[in-house]
Amino acid sequence: MINIRNVAELKRTLEVGQNWECTAFYPDGTFKFSLGIRPLASKSTVQFGFMTDRGTVSYCDYPKASEFQPIENGFRVVKSDFITLEYKHRN
């Protein structure tokens, strides 16, 4: 089980090849869609990327500290007026 408490710890924890499940929610918390389980394909100091079903890499910027929420075995990226993305480690 992975316990990530902040963005700095997130950067240290992510490793290429790990599987993560990404789920999106509306601002009110209702389910929007699931991207399924995807392997981490790329990691740098400013962004990380997941392999897509089409074989390309989809990049994400690391969240700001104010947007980061730790959860059991993962983390959430919360944007107040946009969707919330939830990432859970699945290895």
ABEGO torsion letter per residue (X at the ends): XBBBABAAAAAAABBBGBBBBBBBBBAAGBBABBAEBBBBABBBAABBBBBBAAGBBBBBBBBBAAABBBBBGEBBBBBAABBBBBBBBBX
